[in-house]
Amino acid sequence: NLETNVSNYADTVDYYKGGKISRGKLKSSKEPAYKKYDSISIDIGNMKVVPDPTGEKATVTFDKTWDFAGVDKDGNEVFNSGSVQQQLILTKINGKWKISAEKDLKVYYVDKGTGDEN
């Protein structure tokens, strides 16, 4: 669910190589995948959480593997799969933990299938 996904982010996010972007721009960047793929599966493992001394931020690193699958307008199967080591920075905002930064530290593999223009 796109709305639920985006609600976990801060109002401004340091997002990959795009720098600081608004939550609205973040939603716009994620929306095409939610429209294109019928199935979105994400697995995480090897998670490490390191809180900062203030208790107001935490750095989370983990391995993420994803499989997106769907059918394009011409009836062709499309997919996108891959695996990365990812880092999130969580910040406590109004008593709730929100993602304030997200980036890939290491790309293990990416496989983009038919019809994927990214």
N, C-alpha and C positions, 0 to 999 in steps of 0.2 A: 504494500500500500504506500503510494508516494507521499501522501499527507503525513502518515505516521512516520515514515522515514525522515522526512524533512523536519518534523517537529522535534527531533532529537538534536538538532543543530542550534548553535547560538545565532543571534541576529546577524552577526558578521563572522565569516569563516575564512581562515587562511587555507585556501583550497588548492591543493596540488601546485602546479606552476602558474596558476591564474592569479595568485596573490589573494588579497582580501576581497571577498565578494559578499553580497547580501544574501540572506536566506532565500529571497525571491529569485535571484539569479541562480542560486544553487538548485532550486526547484526546477527552473527552466532547463538547466543542463542535464538533470536526471530524467526529465519527463519523456524524451524520445525513447529511451530504453523501456520505460513502462508501457509505452504505446506499441512499440515494435515487437516485443517478446511476450508470448503467452505464459511462459514459465521462467521464473527467476529463482535460482537456487544459489545460496551462499553458505559456505561452511568456513568456520574459523577454528584454529588450533594453535598450540604453542604460545598461548597468551601470557604476556608479562605486564603487570601494572606497577608503575613506580610513582607513588604520590610525591608531590613536592613538600618541603618542610612546613608550609603554611596550611596544608590540607585543603587548599582552594583549587589546586590543579593536579592533574595526574597525566602521565605519559603512558599510553598503552601501545604495545607492539604485539603483532600476531601475524600468523600466516593466514591468508584468505584465498579460498578457491571458489570460483563461480562458474555456473553453467546457465546461460540464457538460451532459450529456444523459442522459435515461433515460425510463422508462415507469412511471407510477404504478400503484397497485393496480387502478384501473379501466380500464387500458389506454390512458390518455391520455399523449401525449408531454409531458415536462417538460424544461425547460432553465434554465440560468442562465449568462449570459455577461457579460463586462465588461472594463474596462481601467482600471488605476490606476497611479499612481506610488507605489511602496512603499519603506519603509525598514526594514531589519533592523539590529540591533546584534548583532554576533558577539563572544563572549567566549571566550577560551581557558581551558578547564576540564580539569584533569588531562591537559594536552597535546593536547586535541581542541577544535576550534572548534564552539561550540554557539550556537544562536540564543537570545539573552537578552531581546530586545525586538523587537516587530513592530508596524508601524502603516502606514496609508495616509497619504501626504502630500497627494495630489490624486486625485480620482475623475474619470476621463475619461468613462466611461459604465457603466451597469449595466442589464442587461435580464433580468428574471426572468420565466420562462415559466409556463405553466399549472401549477397545483398547488403552486407554491412559496409557502409560508406565511411566509417570512422577509422 
